[in-house]
């Protein structure tokens, strides 16, 4: 609708709101102690939001309340979606069925990415216009593409190198990740490559393997690699030459800190806003995940939200070092790029990520041996 119908009606919030109502009713019908805690936290976040908005109006700021209210339920969406997901985790059934569905979502979208690349289909491009390279298939926004592929490649990497499950899908998703064209995905792939070799390979073998794979990969795919690397470099260099190094790394978000964050907290916030937040998303959106979370829910609400986030992530039973690497990498990318906590698509894939990776810890069995 957004691409093909001028001034299309925003159907997304209505669809998402419909499912949120269903999941809330579900939680009330099948109430458990953990659901009571989650429902209580949702009520707290709503109270924090309403109070924060009230104190913003006292400062004389014209707020876009309904836009902010929509953003509130974007933030609440992963918590609400976790209400039924927790029952799936508790019953320890259905993981394989969910994995099959999740797998085919990834396969179908990867096919669209490859088709988009081969035939240069504009609709499947990550970015509008010819200036930046990237194809993300049917995924709506580039930021959502980043998180979807980070979760996908993490899941398949763990299955391959920790559970010894060899799947062709691993290579398909890895190739698709390179084609998405977002800095967040490239950063995560570099971090994952470094982690992989530090954990499994000696330094000498690391250097020889990287050189071998790099040279052979370049000889086979030199045209495509040149296109990706040159495009990425041109975009980065343009930002660097025009706005400086920090702006090139943060995609200009450092200006948002100067022009939005500092004026908001220094002139519009009262003491209570620092505790429970007070954000106007239309005027002061920073696009850096942890900063926007703090602005929306304050210090107290932000810490509570992150506590719930880590409690959910704790159900992913990866080996300790890999889980620590993944958590720190994800938080770093969220902090720099944003569009995670308030993205319905990204958080849906986050819940899928939890469900397909629950109870996956290999322990001291033979599966723990690396390939």
N, C-alpha and C positions, 0 to 999 in steps of 0.2 A: 504493500500500500504506500509506503514511504517513497519508494522509487518510481512507481508508475501512476500514482493518483495525486494530483496537485492538492495541497492543503488537506491531506488525508486525516481522518479522525484518529485520535490516539487510542487504539484498541488495546494496546499492551497493558496499561494499568488496570483496565476493566477485567481482562482475562486473569491477570495475576491476582487482583483483588478477589475475584470469584473463587479461585483455588485457595487463597488464604482463609476465606470464610469457611470453606469445606474442611480444611485441616484443623481450624480452631474448633469447629463443632465436633470433629473426630476426636480431638484431644479431650474435650469435655465428656464425650460418651465413654471413652476408654481411659479414664483418669488413672494415673499412677503418680507415685511420689516425684519421679523425675519430671513428669509433665507439669505437675503443680509448680515446681521450681521454675521451669521455663515460662509458664503462663504468668507467674508472679513477676519475673524479670521483664516480660513484655509490658505489663501494666506499669512497672517502674519507668521503662523507657518512654512510654506514652506520657507519663506525668512529667518526666524531665523535659521532654520536647515541648509540651504545652506551657510549662513554666518558663522555659528559655525563650519561647516566642513572645510571651507576655512581657518579659523584662526587656526584650529588644524593642517592642513597641513603646515602652516607657522612655527609651533613649531617643525617640523621635524618628527611628528608622522605619521607612515604608517597606514592610515585608511582603513577600509573595506566599501567603499562608498555605494555599492549596497546593502549590508546587512543593513547598517544604513538607506538607502533610504526605504527599505522594512519595517524597524521598524517605520519610520516616518508615513507611511500610516497605520500601526497598531495603532499608537496613534490617527491618524485622523479618523479611522474607526467609533468609536462611534458618533463623530460629524457629519460625512457624513450620517450615518444610521439614525441619528435624524432628518435629513432634511425631509424625507417622514413621519417619525413618528409624527412630529409636526403637520402635516395636519390631522392625525387621532385624535390627541388630540383636535385640534381646532374644528373639526366637531362633536366631542363628540359621534361618532358612531363607531361600530365595536369592542368595548371592549369585549363584551361577546363572539364574534366569536374568537377573539384572545385568550381569556381565555381558550376556549375549545381546541384549538390547543396546547397551552402551557401546559395545563393539561395533554393531552395525550402524549406529549413529556416526561413529568415527570413520568407518569405511566409506559410507555414502558421501559424507562431506569431503573426504580426501579425494574421491573420484571427481567431484565437482571442482575441486582445486586444480587437479591435473588437467581436466578438460578446459577449465578457464585459462590455464597457462598455454596449452597447445593452440587453442583457437582465439586467444586474446579477448575473452568475453568480459566486457566491462562490468556486468552485473556481479561477477564472481571476484572482482578485485577487492583487495583490502582497503585501498585508498581511492578516493575519487580523483580523477584526472591522471595524466600520464607521468607526473613528476616523481612519484615514488613507486617502487616495485613491490608487489605483494598480491597474493590471491588467498582468500579465506573462505571460498565457497559460499554456503548459505548463512554463515555467521554474520550478524548484522553489523557489529562494530569491531574495530581493530583491537580495542582493549579486551573485549570478550574473547577474541581469537587467541590472544596471548595466554590467558588463564586456561582456556579449554585445552590448548596444546601442551601447556606445562603439566596439567593434571594427567593428560593422556600419555605423554612420553614418560612421566614418572611411574605411572602404573605399569606400563609395558616394560620399562627398564627393570623394575623390581621383579616382575614375573620372569624375565629372561635371565638376569644375573644373580638373583637371590633364590628363586624357586626353580631355576633350570627348565623353564617352559619356553621352548623355542617356537616362535610364531613369526610368520611372514608379516603380520600386522605391525610388528615393531618397526620394520624397515619402511613400510608404507607411511606410518605416522611420523617417523624420523624425516623422511623425504618431504612430507607435507609441511612439517614444522619449518624447514628451510625456505619453503615457498611462501609462507605467511608474510614475511617481510617486516615483522615488528621487532623493535629493539629489545623488548622484554623477553621474547622467545629466544633471540640470539644470545642474549646475556645468560639466560638459564642454560642453554645448550653448552655454552663455553664453561660455565661453572660445573655442570654435570660431567663434562669431559675431563676437567681437571680433577674432580672428585674421583671419577672412575680410575684414572691412572694412578693417582696418589694412593688409592686403596688396594690396587691390584697389580701394579706393574712397577718394576724398578725404573730408576731415572734413565738409565741407558736404553732400556727397551722402550721406555716412553718416547724418547727422542726419535729413535729409529722407526717406531710404529707411526708416530705423527707424520714424519717425513714421508714414509711409504704411502700412507693413506692420503695424505695431502697431495702428493705428486700424482698418484694414480687417479684419485678422484678428479683432480684438475684436468688431466689429460682426457678423461672420458667426458666430463661435463664442463669443459672450459668455457663454452659460449654462455651457458646459463649462469655459471659461477661469476664470470666477468660482469654479467648484467646485474646480478644481485650485489656484488661487492662494490662495483663502480657507482651504482645508484645509491647505496647506503653511504658511501664516502662523499658523494656529491651533496647529498642532503645534509650530512653532518658538517661538511666543510662550509657550506653556504651559511648555516646557522652560526658556525664558529666565527667566520669572517664578519658577519653582520652584527651579531649580538654577543659574542664571546664564548669561552669554553663552557662555563656553567650553564648557559642557556642552551648550548648544543647538547650537553649531556641530559639536561632536564626538560628538553623540548620547550623551553621558554617558561617553565613553571616557576622559576626563580622570580620572574616579574610579577607573578600572581601573589607571591609572598610579600613583595614590596607594595603592590598596588591594592591588594585585597585583605590579606591576613593582618598586617600591622594596623591599617586604619580601623578594621573591625574590632580587634581586641583592645586597641588603645583609646578609641573614641566612642564606641557603641556598647561595649560590654560593661556590666556591673560585676561586683564580686561573685554574685550567685551564678552568673554565666560561666565563670571559670570552673565552677563546681559541676554544673549540670548542662552547660552548653547553650547555644543559641545561634543558629546558622540560617542564613538566607542563601539557598543554593543558587538562585538565579543571579544574584549580585556578587557573592563572595566565594563561589566554588573554586577551590584551589587545584583540584585534580591530583592531589597527593593523598593516598588513602588514609594514613595514620593522622595526618593533620586535619583532614576533613572529618574524620571520626571524632577527634578531640573537639572540633568546632561544633559538631552536631550534638554530642552528648556530654561535653565537658570532661574534666579530669576523672570524676567519680564514675560517670556513665561510660566513658571510654574504657576505663580499666575493667568495669563489669562486662562490657561487650567483648573485650579481648579475652577475659577469663572464660566466657561461654564459648568463644571461638576455639580456644585451646582445649577445652573439655571435649568439644566435638572432634577436633583433630586427633585427640588422644585415642579415639577408637580405631584409627589407622595403626595397625600393629606392624610397622616396619622395624627392621633391625635398627638399634639405637643410633649408630653413627649416621646411617642414611637418613633416618627420620630427622635428626638434628640438622643435617645438611639441607634437607628439603624445607624444613620449617623456617630456618634462617634465610634461605634463598627466597622463599615465597614472601616473607615479611619485608625483605629488602626491596623486592620488586613492587609490592603493594605500596610501600612508603614512597617510592620514587615515581610510580606511574599512576596509582589510584585506580578508580573505576572497578573496584572489586566488591567491597562490602555492599555498595548500592547498585550492583548489577544483578538483575534477576537471572540472566543466562549464566553468568560466571558462577553464581552461588548454587544454581541447580547442578552444574557440573561438579562443584565442590561436594555437594551431598552425594552424588553418584560416586565420586572419588572415595568418599568415606565408606560407602556401602560395598563397593567392589574390592576394597583393600582391608576390610575388617578381618581380624584373626589371620593375618598373613605372616606373622613373625615366624622365621624359620628355626630359631633356637639353635641347638647344637647337633641337628640331624645332618645327614649327608646333603640335604638340599642347600645347606648353608655354604657348601663349597662353590667357589666361583668358577665360571667357565673360563 
